[in-house]
Amino acid sequence: QVRLVETGGGLAQPGGSLRLSCEASIHFDSFNYMAWYRKYPGKQRVLVARIDSNNSTEYLDFVKGRFTISRDIAKKTHYLQMNDLKPEDAAFYYCNVRTWNKDYWGRGTQVTVSS
């Protein structure tokens, strides 16, 4: 059974930084995207950032210039570096891997931004 496990969430002050990690239980030989989503209470998950197998990246407009997605093939891990955090970034963050026939999800991690 494939598992994705997120770590790195927690509390940060406005303007602060956090780095989320998503470690997979397997090495994905091929995939469409590795991504991060976030969800506000009562809302649907929204794509925050994604990276493809060529390391091309896409970002939600609100996080451009502040967040960076990356991946480490050897560690089977992808990351979301979040800088200059804003209160609006507080949400539950999920990592995702999309292959040709399936979406894999982690259980999520809470990010809180508060002074």
C-alpha positions as CSV (number, residue, x, y, z in Angstrom):
1,Q,0.0,0.0,0.0
2,V,1.4,3.3,-1.0
3,R,1.7,5.9,1.7
4,L,2.5,9.6,1.7
5,V,3.5,11.1,5.0
6,E,3.6,14.9,5.6
7,T,5.8,16.5,8.2
8,G,6.8,20.1,9.0
9,G,3.5,21.8,9.7
10,G,3.0,23.9,12.8
11,L,2.9,27.4,14.0
12,A,4.7,30.3,12.4
13,Q,4.5,34.0,12.8
14,P,3.5,36.3,9.9
15,G,6.6,36.8,7.8
16,G,8.0,33.5,9.1
17,S,8.9,30.3,7.3
18,L,8.0,26.6,7.4
19,R,9.1,23.7,5.2
20,L,6.7,20.9,4.6
21,S,8.0,17.5,3.6
22,C,6.1,14.6,2.0
23,E,7.8,11.2,2.0
24,A,6.5,8.4,-0.1
25,S,6.7,4.8,0.8
26,I,7.7,3.9,-2.7
27,H,9.8,5.4,-5.5
28,F,7.5,6.6,-8.3
29,D,9.2,5.5,-11.5
30,S,6.8,7.7,-13.4
31,F,4.3,10.3,-12.4
32,N,2.4,13.3,-13.7
33,Y,2.8,15.7,-10.8
34,M,3.9,15.9,-7.2
35,A,1.9,18.6,-5.5
36,W,0.8,20.4,-2.5
37,Y,-2.8,21.4,-1.8
38,R,-4.4,23.2,1.0
39,K,-7.9,23.3,2.5
40,Y,-9.7,25.9,4.5
41,P,-12.5,24.7,6.8
42,G,-15.6,24.1,4.9
43,K,-13.9,24.6,1.5
44,Q,-12.5,22.4,-1.1
45,R,-8.9,21.6,-1.5
46,V,-7.0,24.1,-3.6
47,L,-3.8,23.4,-5.6
48,V,-0.9,25.4,-4.1
49,A,2.1,24.1,-6.1
50,R,3.1,21.2,-8.3
51,I,6.2,19.9,-10.0
52,D,6.4,17.5,-12.9
53,S,9.0,14.9,-13.8
54,N,10.9,17.5,-15.7
55,N,11.0,19.7,-12.6
56,S,8.7,22.3,-14.2
57,T,6.7,24.0,-11.5
58,E,3.4,25.8,-11.2
59,Y,2.1,27.9,-8.3
60,L,-1.1,29.4,-7.0
61,D,-0.8,33.1,-7.8
62,F,-1.1,34.1,-4.1
63,V,2.0,32.1,-3.2
64,K,4.2,33.0,-6.2
65,G,7.5,34.3,-5.1
66,R,7.0,33.1,-1.5
67,F,6.7,29.3,-1.8
68,T,9.0,26.8,-3.6
69,I,8.2,23.2,-4.4
70,S,11.0,20.8,-4.9
71,R,11.7,17.1,-4.8
72,D,14.5,14.8,-3.8
73,I,14.4,11.6,-5.8
74,A,16.8,9.6,-3.6
75,K,14.7,10.5,-0.5
76,K,11.4,9.8,-2.2
77,T,10.3,13.2,-0.8
78,H,8.9,16.4,-2.1
79,Y,8.9,19.6,-0.2
80,L,7.2,22.9,0.1
81,Q,9.3,25.7,1.3
82,M,7.0,28.5,2.6
83,N,8.5,31.9,3.2
84,D,7.0,35.2,4.2
85,L,3.9,33.4,5.5
86,K,0.7,35.4,5.7
87,P,-2.4,34.7,7.9
88,E,-4.2,33.6,4.8
89,D,-1.7,30.8,4.4
90,A,-3.1,29.1,7.5
91,A,-4.8,25.9,6.3
92,F,-4.5,22.1,6.3
93,Y,-1.9,21.1,3.8
94,Y,-2.0,17.9,1.8
95,C,0.6,16.4,-0.4
96,N,-0.3,14.6,-3.5
97,V,1.2,12.4,-6.2
98,R,-0.7,12.0,-9.4
99,T,0.2,9.1,-11.7
100,W,-1.4,8.2,-15.0
101,N,-4.2,6.3,-13.3
102,K,-4.4,7.3,-9.6
103,D,-4.1,10.1,-7.1
104,Y,-2.3,9.4,-3.9
105,W,-2.8,11.6,-0.9
106,G,-1.2,12.1,2.5
107,R,-3.3,12.7,5.6
108,G,-2.3,16.3,5.8
109,T,-0.6,18.7,8.2
110,Q,-1.9,21.8,9.9
111,V,-0.2,25.1,9.2
112,T,-1.0,28.0,11.6
113,V,0.1,31.5,11.0
114,S,-0.3,33.8,14.0
115,S,1.5,36.3,16.1
